[in-house]
């Protein structure tokens, strides 16, 4: 890159895009020097070497005319305005006109270059105003959409200041205000979307709990309180943040209340299933649903757990309509502790053998291994009743599995 401008011969920085004095684009500086050298060489007599010699005195630069000074000022103004518009992303650009004007001025047609720059300045201002108004229109649509979702946010001050700046052609202030307003609306949209997600989860869990008749107590009033506060005349960011915190707290309460109720119901259903023999085919579906509900509950999948419990209720209701079956034989009342321990050990070994036939990476195999270890610990501690219940639970779980082919 040349070290001096071919137009005004002022020094050019190595990283500069335009000459700081006349605005000539440095990317075209080499072409400009060639044009100047060609004009200078054609004026030399034939046979005279045009190259510099050690004794050559550099020519004194011609004084800058008022038109050239005006061209430089307009170029600087155009660059500043384009930099400003770039804050809005894509927008009007007059770089091509500025390059054309620089080349025309390099050829000595200063007045023509001035006309090009003034035309570019007018176009840039017109298109900038159009861009600002279009972005404000889109921003207003986003504001109205938020209102249609059932909540009104306080954007009046932002839009009033922005409209005033645009109407008075205060483009620099309008651009800064527009960027700030768009950021404000985007933040509100994000927070509102997050709150809607929380409310959707809350409503879903509340409806599912209502279907099962799970009592929620004060949680229902908390939900209604959040909804009521959203119907106020205007909602600020502070209000939205407070509501989001309250919604998160309510959702946490639901995640505590629903599992506790489901666990109690599953325990009652387990006692009902214990009345049927392990090889009782009509109760197979109910046992599978009971197992699924317990798994969903352990993993925190409340919606799936509620669905499984609802289906389990239906299956148990159908079972009660069937003819009664003989109860599962139980150990004699006179069974001693040692006899019971021996029976349970045999039962544990038999179940462990069935567990080893399961696919080792299956969820059933992992859960069965956990229950085997739990039963073993209970037997070691001689908590025989609890061990018997654990082994019976494991037997029911295994009875729902399809045997490997």
N, C-alpha and C positions, 0 to 999 in steps of 0.2 A: 504494500500500500504506500502511495506517495506520502512524503512527510509534510507537504504543503498543499493548500487548496488551489486547483487550477483556475479558479475564478478570482478570488481575492488575495491569493498567495499568502494567506495566514497559516500558521502551523496547525496541523491536524493530529489529534491524539490517535494512538494505535488502535484504541477500542471505540472511537467515536463513530457514530452512524452518519452524522451530518457535520458539515463545517459549522463551527459555533458562531461564525460571523455572518456568512451569507446563506447558510442552509444547504449548500450543495451536497448531494449524497456522496459519501466517501466510496461507496461501491462503484460509482461511475467516475471516480477521480482519474484513474488511468486513462479511460477513454477521453476525458476532458483534456488531460495533458497532451495526449496524442493530437487532438484537434488543435490545441494552441500551438504545439510544435510545428504542425503542418502549415498553419497560417504564417508562422514566423519564418519557416524555411522557404516558403514560396516567395517571400519578399526579398530574399538575398540575391545578389547578382550571380549569374552563372559562373560556376567554378569556385565560388567562395564557400569555404567550409563553415557550416552553421553550428558546429559543435562548440562548446565552451572551451576557452583556453585559459591558462593560468592567469593571464592579464585581463581576462574579460571582466568587466564591471557589471554586476546584475542590474537589470533595468529598474528604474524607480517606479513602483506601482502607481497606477493612475488613481486619482482621488475617487472615492465612492460617491456616486450620484445620489440624489434624494430618492429616485426610483429604486435603485439597488438597495438602499437602506430600508425602504418600505417592503421590498420583496423579502429581505432578511427577517424583518419583524413579522410579516404574515407567515413565513415558513415556521418561525418559532411558535407562533400562536397555533398553527395547524398541528404541529407535533404535540403541543401541550393538550390540545383538545382531543386528539386521537388517543393519547395516553389515558385521558380521563374516561373516554368512552370504553376503553378496554376493560375497565373495572366492571362493566356490565356484561362482559363476555364478548361474543361476536357483535359487530356493529359496523357503521360506515367507515370507509377507509379511502383516503385521497393520496396515498403514497404514489400512485402512478402519475397523478397530475403534478405532484411536487417534483418528481424526477424529470417529467417533461419540461417543467418550467426551468429547472436547473440547466438542462441542456440548451434550451432556447436562450437563456441568459448568457450561457457560455459562448454562444454564437454572436453575442452583442445585441440581441433583440430584447432589450430590457423591458420595454413597454408591453410587448406581447407576453413576456413571462409574468408581468404584473396582472394582466388580464386573466391568465390561466390560474394564478394563485387566488385572485378574488373570486373567480367562478368556483374553485374548489372550496374556498371558505364558505361561500353561500350554500353550496350543496351539503357540506359537512354539518353546518348549523341546522339546515332544514331536516336532514335525515336524523340528526341527533334528537331534535324535538319530536319527530315521529316515533323514534325508538322509545323515548321516555314515556310518551303517551301510551304506546302499545303495552309497555311493561306495566304501567299503572293500571291499564284496563285488565290485564291478566291477574294482577295482584288483587284488584277489586273482585274479580270472579272467585278467586280463592277465598277471599273474605266472606263473600255471600254463600259459598258452599259450606263453610264452617257454620254459618248461621242456620242453614237448612238442616244440618245434622242435629240441631236441637240446642245449640249453645251460642251465645253472643259474646264476642270478645271486644275489648276496648282498643280499637285501632284508630279512633277518630282523630287524635292529635297527630299521629303519623301521616294520615292521608291529607289532613288540612294543610300542614306545612309543606308537604310534597306538591300538592296542587298549586299552592301559592307560588312556589319556586318555579314551577314549569310555566305558569301563566305569565310570569315576569321575566322569562328567558334567563333565569339564574341557573344556567346549566350545570355549573360546578356544584352549587348547593343542591340542586335537584338530583344530580347523580349520587352524591353522598347520602342524601335522605332516602333515595330509592333503594340503594344497597342495604341501608340499615333497616328499612321497612320490610324488604324481602327476607332479611335474616330474622326479623321479629316474627313475621308470619310463619316462616319455616319452623322456628322453634315451637311456636304455639301448636302448629299442625302435628309436630312430632309428639309433643306432650299430650295433646288431645287424643291422638291415635293410641298412645300407650294407655291412657285412662280408659278408652273405649275397650281395649283388649282386656283390661282387668274387669271391667263391668260385665263384659260378655262371659268371661269365666265364672264370675259370681252368679249371674243369672242362670247359666247352665247348671251349675251345681245346686243352686236353690231349687230349680224346677225338678231336678232329679231327686233331691231329698224330699220334696213335697210329694212326688209320686210314690215314694216308699213310706211316706208318713213319718219321716225322721223329724223330730222336734228341733227347731233352730233357736227358739227363745228370742233373745234380744238381737240376734244377728239379722233377722228380718227387718227390724226397725232401723238398724244401721244402714242397710241397703237403701231403704226408702229415704233416709236422711240425706244420703249422697245424691240420689236422684232429685230430691227437692231443691238442694242447693244449686244444682246445675240449671234450674229453671229461673234463676235470678235475672235481673235486667242486663247485667254485664259481668263477665268473668275475667279476672286478671290472672297473670301468670302465678302470682302468689296463691290465689284461690285454687287454681288448677293443681299446683304442687301439693297443697294441703289435701285436696280431694283425692289425689293419687295415693298419698300416704294412708289416708283413711280406707281407701279401697283395698290397698295391699294388706292392711291390718284385718279387714273384714274377710278377705280371701283366706288369710292364714287361719282365722277362727273357723271358717268352713272346713278347712283341711284338718282341723282338730276335732270338730264335732261329728262330721260324717263318718270318719273311720271308727271312732269310738262306738257309734251306734251300730255300724255294720259288723264290727267284731262281736258285739253282744248277740246280734241276730244270727251270725254264723255259728256261734257256740250253741245256740238253741237248735238250729237246724242240724248240727252235728249230733246232738242227743237224739233227734228224731231219726236220723239215718242209722244210728247205732241199733235201732230196734229191728232193722232188716238184716238178714244174713248177708255175708260178704259176696256170696255167689247168687244174689237175688237180681236177675236181669232187669226187671222194671225200674230198679233204683239206680241203674248204672249212669243214666243221664244226669240225675240229680247229684250223684257223687262227683261227676265230672264238673258240673257247674259250681258245686261247693269248692272244689279244688281250684278252679279258675278264679273264683271270687277272692279266695285267700291269696292267691298269687298276685292278682291285680292290686289288692290292698297293700301287700308288702312293698310293692314297687311304686306306690303312690299314684296309681292310675285309677283315680276315684270314679271317673265316668264309666270305665270298663267294669269296675267292681260293682257299681250300682246296677248296671245292665245285667251282669251275671246273677246278682242277688234277685233281681226282678224275675228273671227266667227260672231261677231256683225255686222261688215261691210258687210259680205256676206248676213246676214239675212235682213239688211236694203236695200241692193241692190235688193233682191228678192221682198221685199215689194213694192218697187217703180215700179216693173214690173206688179203688180196687178192693177186691176181697182181701181180708186180713190174712197175713202169712204168719207162719210160726216164728216166734222170736228166736234170735240167734242163741244157741246154747251158751250158757255161761258156766263158769267154774262153780263147783258145789260150794254151798255155804260153809261146809266143814273143811274146805281146803286150807291146809296150813301155809304158813309163810314160805317155808322151804319148797313145798309143792308148787306154790304159785310162782316162785322164782324159777324153778326148774321148767315150768310150762312156758314162762315168758322168754327164757333163754332159748328154748327150742324154737319158739315163734320168731325171735329175733334172728336166729341163724337161718331159718327158712326164708325170711324176708330179705336178708342180706344176699342169699343166693339169687333171688329174683332180681335184686338191684343190679347184680353183676351182669345180667343179661341185657340191661338197657344200654343204648348208645352212650359211651362215656362223656361225650360233649353235649348231651341234651340237658335241658333245664330240669326235666324230671329226675334224671340221674343225680344231678347236683343237689336238688332238694331232698331226694330220698337219702343221700349220703348224710346230709345234715340231720335228718330225723333219726337215722340209725345211730349216729354219734350221740344225739340227745337221749335216745332210749337207753343206750349203753351206760351213759353217765347216771341216769336215774336208777338203773338196776344196780350199779355199783354203790349208789347211796341208799339202796333198799327202799326207794320211793316207788313201790311196786304198782300202786294204783295209777300214778302219773305215767309210769313206763308203759302200762297196759294201754292207756289212752293214746299215747304216742304211737305205739305199734299198730293199734287199730286204725289210727288216722293214716299211717303209712300203707296199711293193707288196702284201705279204700282207695287211696291215690293210685296204687299199682293196679288195682282192679279196673281202673278207667283207661289204662294204657293199652294200646293195640300191641299184642305180642309180635316180636320180630319174626319176619318170614324166613 
